[in-house]
Amino acid sequence: MARIAVIGAGMGALAAAARLAVAGHRVTVYERTETYGGAVRRFERDGFSFDTGPGLLTLPAVWRDLFVKTGKEPLEACAELVQVDPSARHLFADGTEAALPNASRAGVVSALDEALGAGAGGRWGDFLVRAREAWDRTRRPLLEEPLWPNWSVLADREPYPSVPHKRLLRTRRAGTLAEVGAWELRDPRLAALLESHALAYGLDPRVTPASAAVLPYMEHAFGMWSVRGGVRELARAVYERCLARRVTFVFGAEVTRIVEKDGRAAGVELGDGSVVEADFVVAPGAGGGAAGVPPRGQGEVGPQRGLPSRLTVLLALRGGRPEGTAHRTIVHTRDREGELTALFGTAPAPAAAPTVTVLRPGDPALVPDAAHEAVTLSVVVPAGAEPGTDLVEAVLRVAERALPGLRDRVLWRELRTPADIAGETGVQGGSVPAPALAAAGGRLLHPANSTALPGLFTVGGWAHPGGGLPHAGMSGALVAGLVVEGPRFRGSQ
């Protein structure tokens, strides 16, 4: 039985702690705040309840696997998952809209043909076939296996099979997501649909590799899910599974240093100066707010840099949610270039009309009664931004395209800014990590879970395989496998 110190109680850390405890190790989690879940938090007031982190879940199989491997009760006995249908309603800049069925390629093709015109659905369906090929080529190395020692193969090879495109008397193939939209989808609305999947992770579609096609593929192939009572209920279930496996939690305990002895990690030093000995240490990845994570070895992949953050507006509304309302509506910007310049330009300024995601869950657990509605608006903003009144008003104006009469229904609103995310996660500027993606010279890969210091492993969104709830869960599985089986561990089978 090894003593294992886990720094932080984010979702990846919780997943690792539960698996390591089941393997017979003595696991203690040190969390600098007073609760678990990392960015997966909840805000409650006057009978309303809101997720302040992710509001939906994809790839629930990752978390089902955790519960299967760590106890007798399956995930569904601990948290209720509900498939969201439609997966999303999209409101495009020209006023057209499309509601896309959940986990149904044929249904999506039909819906797009009906909404955008004959042929639109076919082009999107053909794109999904190519996206599946990219997924099949990268699923194991980017999600289910430790980062390859020769990770540069992933960095240099573009797995998306783009189609030939004649341009200026030359045949070219799309290398970025924006080029896929322009050359293969050939409809600004389909391009906006595609690019919204990158933008949701704070990625600039103009430079994001075509391999990001796996992001919409994951949604269409595996569906979008809500958790009854909010995604925070998933965090609660994982935390309680850790307690059931006798993981010890110490809240309000900031780790200031990773202790080294004889060339390996030997424990952690806490803010009060005390030292806790350990045989292994599990910490957030570089960039994830961990103290004492050593620099990577020369030639190793580094963490993603400069990713944006989120502004979330929580709205308590009078009036109930109408029957048949979509859980998620994405209101696309009418000024794509302005939005991208504001987010990724050298001198960011608030976009006049940003892309806004509107969540309207039909969950009675989130409202005081049926005569009220809890709505969450979210937009991507630069890391460290201090959103002002102008941006909040712009977000509300855009949201009114999906929710007419919104302002007249508002009882109160609450803002969650990059500073709030930074306070909850310890990440500078409140940056939110994106999933690992192939190509682009390795710019969107994350550092391996093993480190240059023996006995120290990294977990969570700033370590392989990157950000997002399913990726956090897999990072926990990979770390547990590396600790239990050693360097020979090659991932789940």
N, C-alpha and C positions, 0 to 999 in steps of 0.2 A: 504494500500500500504506500503510494507516494503522497507527499503533501504538495498540494497545488494551490497557488495563489492566483486568483483571477482579478484583474484590475477592471472595474466598471461592470455595470449590470445591464448593458445594452442587450439587444436580442441575440446577437451572435455569441456574446459572452455567456448568456443564459443557456443557449443551446449547447455550448461546449461544456459548461459546468454540469448539466444534467447527464450528458453522455459519459463524462469522466467519472462522475460519482457512481454510475451504474457499473463502470469497469472496475470498481473497488477502490478508487482513490479518495483521499480526504480533501475535499474542495472547500475553499473559503473565498467568497467574493467580497471585494472591498470597493464600495461605491461612494463617491464623494458627495452625491446628493442624498436625499432622504427617501428615494424610491427607486424602483427598477424600471427597465424598459427603454432607457436611452431616449431617443426622440419619439418613441411611441407613448405619448402621454394623453391625458384627458383633462378637459376643462369643464367644470360644473358650476352652474349658477341658476337659482330660481327654478329648479326642476328640469333645466336643459342640460344636455351632456354632449360634448363635442370631442372627436379625435383631434389632437393638435399636430399629429404626425401623419403617417399614411392613413388614408381613409378607406382603402380597398386592398385586396390581397390577390395576387396571382400565384400560380404554382403551389397550391396548398399541400401538394404531395410531399413537399420538403418538411413541413411541420407535422404532417401525418406520420412520416417516417420517424421523426424524433419521438413521438409518443409511442409508436410501436416498439422502438428500440429501448425505451426507458421505463416501461411499465405495462400493466395489464389493461388500463383504461385507454381506449383510443382517443384521439383528439376530439371527435364528435361528442364524447361523453363529458368533455371538459369545457368546450366552447362550441357554439352553434354557428356553422358556416352556411351561408345562403348564396346561391349563385345569382348574380345580378343580371337581369334581362329587361331591356336591352343592355348590352355591355356598355354602350355609350350613345348619347345623342350628340351629333355634331351640328353646330350652327356655323355656316361658312360666311365669308366676307360678303358674298353677293346675295345673301338672304336665303339661299337654299339650305335645306337641312336633311340629315339622314340619321335614322336610328338603326344601329347595327346590332343584330342578334348576337347573343353570347355563344361562343364556342361553336359556331356554325359557318363554315366557309361558304356553303351554298346559300345560306340565308343572307350572309353579308353581300355576296355577289348580287343576289336578287334585289336587296334593299338599295344598293348603290345604283344599279341600273334604273330602278324606279325613281330614285331621288335626283340623280345627276344626268340621266340619259343613257340610252342604249350604248353598250360598249364600255362604260365606266367600270361596271362590276367585273367584267371579263378581264380588264387590264389589272385591276386590283387582285383578282383571283390568280392571275398568272404571276403577279409579283409575290403573292404568298407561297406559291409553289417554289419559287427561287429562294425565298426567305427560309423555307423549310430546309432546303439544301444547305444553306449557311448554318442553320441551327444544328443539323445532323453532323456537320463538320466540326463544330466548335463546342457542342454541349458538354462532352466529357472534359476536354482540357480547360474549359472556361468555367465550369460549374461543378463538376463531380470529382475532379482530380486535383492534387496539389499542383501548383504552378510548375510547369516543366523546367528542368535546369537549362534546357536550350529554348527558353521562352522567346528568343529572337525569331524563331520559326513562326510563332504566332504573330509577332510584330510585323513581319515582312510579307506575310501571305494574306491576301484578301480572299476570304472564303465565299463571298457573295458572288454568284455566277451571273454577272451583269450581261445584258444582251448587247450585241454590236449596235453602234449608232453612228450614222454618217453625219459628220459635222465638218464643214469647210473642206470638203473633198478628202477628208480623212475618216477612217473608221476608228471610233473611240469607244471605250467602255466606261460606264459610270464608276467613279472612285469614291464619291461622297453620297450621303443620303440626299442632299439637294439635287445632285445630278441624276440620281435614280428617279426622283420625282419629276424632274423636267424632261428627261429623255425617255423614260420607260412608261410613266403613268400619264404624262401629257395632258394633264388637267390640273389647273391651280388648286382646285378643291381637293383632289386626290393627293396632290403634293402637300397641301396643308395637313391633311389627315396623317400622312406619313411623317412629316416633320414634327407633328405634335408629340409623337412618342419619344423623340430625342429631346425636345424642349422640356418635357415633363421631368427629365433627369438633369436639366441644366446644360444640355449639350447643344452646340451650335451646328445645325444641320449642314451649313456650308462647308464645314471642315470635318464633320463627323464621318467616319468611314462607312462605306456601304454595308459593312458587316452589322451595323446597327439595325438592319432589317430583321434581326432576331427579336427586337423589342416588340414590334407589332405582332410578329408571329407568335410569341409567347401568349399574348392576350387572346388572339384568335384561336389558338390551338388548345389552350388550357383554361380559358375562361377567366372572368373577373368575379371575385367573391367578396361579400361583405361578412362581417362578424356581428352576430346579434349582440347588441349592447356596445358596439364599436370595436375597432381593432385593438384597443387597450385590453379587451377581454382575452385576446390571444396572448398578450404579454402576461396577464394575470395567470392564465392557465399554465404557461411555461414556467413562470416563477413558482407556482404551487407544485408543479412537477419536480422542480429543483428541491423544494423543501421536503417533499415526500421521499426524495432520494438522499436526504440528509446533507444537502449542501448548506453550509453556514453563510449567512449574509451579515456584513458589518456596514451599516449605512452611516453617512456622515464621516467617512474615513477616506481622506485624500492621500493617494500614493504620490510621494514626492521623488522617489528614486527606486530604481531596480538594483538590488544588491548583487554584486558579483563576488565570486570566490573561486579561486583555482581555475579561472578562465571560463566559468559558466554562471548562469543565473542561479542565485542561492536564496532569494527572498525579496521582500519589499520593505522600504522605509516609509512610514506614515508621517502625516503632517505634524504629529506630536513628538516626532523624533524616535519613536519606538521602531524596532526592527522585527519583522516576522520572517522566520526562516521557512524556506520552501524548496522542494526538489525541482519543481517546474513553475514557471510564471507565464500566465497568459495575459496579454495586454492588447489594447486597441492598436490598430496599425498606425504607422507613421502618418501624422496629420489628423489622427483621431483623438488627440488630446491626452495621450499617455505620456507619463513622465519617464524619462530614462530609456526609451527605446533607442538602441544604438544605431548609428548610421549603417546603411546597407553596404555590402561589400562592393568593390569596384566592378562595374559591368552588370550589376543587378538592376532590375527594373525599379523605378521610383514610384512614389504615389502620384495619383492624379493631382493636378495643381489648379488653382484659380477657379474652381467650380462655383457657380452661383448658389444662392440660398433661396428661401421662400418667404413670401408674405401671405399670411392666412387671416382672413376676416371671418369671424364667427358671428352669425346673425341669429338672434332670437326673434321669431316672427309671430305675429298674431294671425290667426287663420290657419286652418289645417292644410295638409298636403293633399292636393287633388288626386283622385284615383287615376292610375295609369301614368303618373309622373315618372320620368326616367330618374334613376338613382344618380347618374352622372351625366352632366352635359358639358361639352367643351365648346366654348364660344371663341371662335378663331379671330385673330386680329385682322383689322382692315388695313393695317400698315405693317406688312411683314418686315420690310427693310428697316423701318423705324424701330420696331421691336428688337430686331437682332442687333442693330447698332447700339441701342440703349443697354442691352445685356452684355454684349461682347465687344463693343467698340472701345477705343482707347480713352474716351471721355464719356462714361456712361451717364445718361440722363433718363429720368422716368419716361416710359413709353406713354404716348397719349391714349392708346387703346390696346392694352396688352391682351394676350391670350389668357382667358380665365377659365378655370375648371370649377364647375358648380356641382356640389354634392348635396343631394336632397334625399337622404335615406328615409325609407318608410318604416322606421323602427320605433314602435311605441315606447321602448325603453329609453329613448333619447329626448323625449319631450314630456312636459308635465301632464298633458292631456291631448285629446284629438283635435282640440281647437287651436293648437299651436304647431309650429314647425321649426326645426333646427336646420339651418343651412350653412354650409361652409364654402367660402370662396377662396381660391388659392391661385397665386401667380408666382412666377420665377422672378427673382430680383437679384441684383449683384450682391455678393457676399459683403457683409459689413454695412449694407445700406441701412439708412434710417428713414424708412418710408414716411413721407409727409402727407398732409391732407390732400394735396393734388392727386397723388397716386391712388389713395384710398377712394377718392371720388371717381377717378377714372375706372377703377375696378368695379364700383357699384354701377356706373353707367353701362359698362360692358355687360355685367350680369343681368341688367334689366332686359337685355335682348332675349334672355332665356326665361326671365321671371318678371313679366310686366307688372307694374305696380309695386315693385319691391319696396321702394322707399316708404310708401304709405303703411307698410306692414311691420316695419322694424320697431321692436320694443327696445332693444339695446344691441350694441355690437361690441365685440372684443377683438383686439388685434394681437397677432402673434408674429413677431418680427425676427430678423436674423439674430438680433441680440438675445432673444428668448431661446432660439435654437442653440446658440453658443453656450448659454448658461446651462442648458439641459445636457448637452453632449460634450462640452469642453473644446469643441472645434472652433478655431479662430474664424471670426466672421460669420459663423453659422453655416458654412459651406455644407452642402449635402452631396455625398459621394454617388457616383454613377456606377452601374454594373461594368464589369470588365468586358472589353470588346477587343476583337482581333484587329490586326492591320494598324495603320496610322503610326508605324514605327514604334509601337508599344506605348504610345502616349496614353492610351485608355486601359492599360493593364494596371494591376495593383501589385504591391510587393508580396512575395511568397509568405505563407503562414509560418514557415521556419525562418529563423533569422541568423545573422552572423554570430550571435552569442548562443552557444549551446544551452539548452534548457529554457530558452525564451521563445515563445510563439505569439503570433499576432492573429487577432480575430476581429470580425466586424466589417463594416462598410469600407474602411480604409485599408483593408487587407484583401488578398485574393479570396473570393472572386468578385468583391466589390459591393456596391450599394444596392439597396432594395431588400425587402423582407425575405424573399426566397434565397437570395445570395447570402444574407446574414446567417440564415439557418444552415446553409451549406458550409459557410466558413467555420461554424461550430463543429460540424461533423468532420471536416478536414483536420482541424486542430486536434480533436479527440483521437482521430485515427493516427495522426503523427506522434502524439504522446504515447498512446498504447502500443502501437506496432513499430514505431520508429521510422527512420528514413525510407524503409522498404514499402511503407504504406502507399498504395496507388489509387485510393478512392473506392467508392462504393461500387458494387458489381450489379 
